[in-house]
Amino acid sequence: MRSNPAEPRAIATRLVLLFTLASALLLSCGLGVLYWIVVRHSSTEDNAVLADKVSALASEMHRIGSASALIDQVQTPRSGEPRILYTRILDASNHVVAESPKMDSLAPAGEFPPARELGVESKAKSYRRGVQIFYLLSTTTTVQGRTFTIQVAQDRSEDESFSEEFGLLFLVVLGAGVLASAFIAFSVTRRGLEPLGKLTRSLERIGPSQLHERIGPGNWPRELQPVAAAYDGMLARLEDSFVRLSQFSADLAHELRTPVGNILGEAQVTLTRSRSPEEYRAALESTVAECERLSLIVDNLLFLARAEAKDRQIERTFINGRAAAEKIAAYYETLAEESGVTISCDGEGQVLADPVLFDRALGNVVDNALRFTPKGGEIRIGLTQGNGQVKVVVSDTGSGIPEEAQPRVFDRFFRADPSRNSSGSTGLGLSLVRTIMELHGGSAALKSKTGQGTIVTLSFPGT
């Protein structure tokens, strides 16, 4: 069973998540740096106090000249001073000369790091005793030829407790900051996307009967202006398509009604009384002519529908444009002679096209020119090749097309004047020409002046 793809995440959700993650990252970095600075500063101060205590004891021993004189100072802390520093003085035989009360149980002598000479930088050692944490430092000094070891233990339990509480506060502040960021992100995103919701509601109001309405890009934020402009363009194209479709439906109904009405009317008249075989034959011939006209309309519409399909493929090949044009001219030569019109060809060109469609396009243009070129007129088919194109130009000396009607001459069922209804034209000839040219990746253009004739240019891909 084929699984459905995951539903895309909403833009609002993405924005909230990204904003929240960014805020969490910034808060973590900021609070982390603050935590590191505070803890490092506290540790540095404690290490300085520890080193100062060792240096002070050594200096006092040098000043007095004996270690035994410091026994009272080591064993009895100053009044009101909390016991956070514990001191031990050992002689060269590691016998205790002086020691702070309870220091033996809290910080045994064996736990201290190796003693270094006074003045040599040394690092305090961390030592845990139950719930208490001590930092141990030891140094050696020589007084009147005798070597003594000074061991100092600093109780940093309160500092560790402060670090843990500060770390917990850091997590609480981080969590509260992330929640606040998510709430702010949600509020800002909801307000920021309000114009998009308004745009959606504006578009939802537009239906088939409101295609003339526009939402106007100037009324929206800058980010939505291209979207609004695109929607207005789409609505304009849809409106134009609906108008054209409605006009096409009306024109199609009109085109089909005329031959159907002719067939029905003539049949009804014929059946009103008994008639001779010749009259029945004439009626049938007229009916056949109208049916052929209907068939031509249906065939042309079917061709247009198939040609406009996206998967429509044509087989193009290089053909001799001059030879193809002369073949079309020869086909219409008899009809042209009857109308007193001459057809001529000139120029050369290799055309990349479907031979059948090329003949149909050029034939429709020539047929259209022949219908509206008066007696004594001329139709010329010229071919020119250059810039990767072959242009087939059909010019006539006919009645021409009014300037206001020229933009619509390639529309289906369009006729420049009512007189063309009686010419036997279906109004689909030039529309077929444009469709064929679009299939070839070419173009069709028309220029005309009333009373001076018409020029139709078909541009095909060349060699």
Rosetta blueprint (number, residue, H / E / L):
1 M L
2 R L
3 S L
4 N L
5 P L
6 A L
7 E L
8 P L
9 R L
10 A L
11 I H
12 A H
13 T H
14 R H
15 L H
16 V H
17 L H
18 L H
19 F H
20 T H
21 L H
22 A H
23 S H
24 A H
25 L H
26 L H
27 L H
28 S H
29 C H
30 G H
31 L H
32 G H
33 V H
34 L H
35 Y H
36 W H
37 I H
38 V H
39 V H
40 R H
41 H H
42 S H
43 S H
44 T H
45 E H
46 D H
47 N H
48 A H
49 V H
50 L H
51 A H
52 D H
53 K H
54 V H
55 S H
56 A H
57 L H
58 A H
59 S H
60 E H
61 M H
62 H H
63 R H
64 I H
65 G L
66 S L
67 A L
68 S H
69 A H
70 L H
71 I H
72 D H
73 Q H
74 V H
75 Q H
76 T L
77 P L
78 R L
79 S L
80 G L
81 E L
82 P L
83 R L
84 I L
85 L E
86 Y E
87 T E
88 R E
89 I E
90 L E
91 D L
92 A L
93 S L
94 N L
95 H L
96 V E
97 V E
98 A E
99 E E
100 S L
101 P L
102 K L
103 M H
104 D H
105 S H
106 L H
107 A L
108 P L
109 A H
110 G H
111 E H
112 F L
113 P L
114 P L
115 A L
116 R E
117 E E
118 L L
119 G L
120 V L
121 E L
122 S L
123 K L
124 A L
125 K E
126 S E
127 Y E
128 R E
129 R E
130 G L
131 V L
132 Q E
133 I E
134 F E
135 Y E
136 L E
137 L E
138 S E
139 T E
140 T E
141 T E
142 T E
143 V E
144 Q L
145 G L
146 R E
147 T E
148 F E
149 T E
150 I E
151 Q E
152 V E
153 A E
154 Q E
155 D E
156 R L
157 S H
158 E H
159 D H
160 E H
161 S H
162 F H
163 S H
164 E H
165 E H
166 F H
167 G H
168 L H
169 L H
170 F H
171 L H
172 V H
173 V H
174 L H
175 G H
176 A H
177 G H
178 V H
179 L H
180 A H
181 S H
182 A H
183 F H
184 I H
185 A H
186 F H
187 S H
188 V H
189 T H
190 R H
191 R H
192 G H
193 L L
194 E H
195 P H
196 L H
197 G H
198 K H
199 L H
200 T H
201 R H
202 S H
203 L H
204 E H
205 R L
206 I L
207 G L
208 P H
209 S H
210 Q H
211 L L
212 H L
213 E L
214 R L
215 I L
216 G L
217 P H
218 G H
219 N H
220 W L
221 P L
222 R H
223 E H
224 L H
225 Q H
226 P H
227 V H
228 A H
229 A H
230 A H
231 Y H
232 D H
233 G H
234 M H
235 L H
236 A H
237 R H
238 L H
239 E H
240 D H
241 S H
242 F H
243 V H
244 R H
245 L H
246 S H
247 Q H
248 F H
249 S H
250 A H
251 D H
252 L H
253 A H
254 H H
255 E H
256 L H
257 R H
258 T H
259 P H
260 V H
261 G H
262 N H
263 I H
264 L H
265 G H
266 E H
267 A H
268 Q H
269 V H
270 T H
271 L L
272 T L
273 R L
274 S L
275 R L
276 S L
277 P H
278 E H
279 E H
280 Y H
281 R H
282 A H
283 A H
284 L H
285 E H
286 S H
287 T H
288 V H
289 A H
290 E H
291 C H
292 E H
293 R H
294 L H
295 S H
296 L H
297 I H
298 V H
299 D H
300 N H
301 L H
302 L H
303 F H
304 L H
305 A H
306 R H
307 A H
308 E L
309 A L
310 K L
311 D L
312 R L
313 Q L
314 I L
315 E L
316 R L
317 T E
318 F E
319 I E
320 N E
321 G H
322 R H
323 A H
324 A H
325 A H
326 E H
327 K H
328 I H
329 A H
330 A H
331 Y H
332 Y H
333 E H
334 T H
335 L H
336 A H
337 E H
338 E H
339 S H
340 G L
341 V L
342 T E
343 I E
344 S E
345 C E
346 D E
347 G E
348 E L
349 G L
350 Q E
351 V E
352 L E
353 A E
354 D L
355 P H
356 V H
357 L H
358 F H
359 D H
360 R H
361 A H
362 L H
363 G H
364 N H
365 V H
366 V H
367 D H
368 N H
369 A H
370 L H
371 R H
372 F L
373 T L
374 P L
375 K L
376 G L
377 G L
378 E E
379 I E
380 R E
381 I E
382 G E
383 L E
384 T E
385 Q E
386 G E
387 N L
388 G L
389 Q E
390 V E
391 K E
392 V E
393 V E
394 V E
395 S E
396 D E
397 T L
398 G L
399 S L
400 G L
401 I L
402 P L
403 E H
404 E H
405 A H
406 Q H
407 P H
408 R H
409 V L
410 F L
411 D L
412 R L
413 F L
414 F L
415 R L
416 A L
417 D L
418 P H
419 S H
420 R H
421 N H
422 S H
423 S H
424 G L
425 S L
426 T L
427 G L
428 L L
429 G H
430 L H
431 S H
432 L H
433 V H
434 R H
435 T H
436 I H
437 M H
438 E H
439 L H
440 H L
441 G L
442 G L
443 S E
444 A E
445 A E
446 L E
447 K E
448 S E
449 K E
450 T L
451 G L
452 Q L
453 G E
454 T E
455 I E
456 V E
457 T E
458 L E
459 S E
460 F E
461 P E
462 G L
463 T L
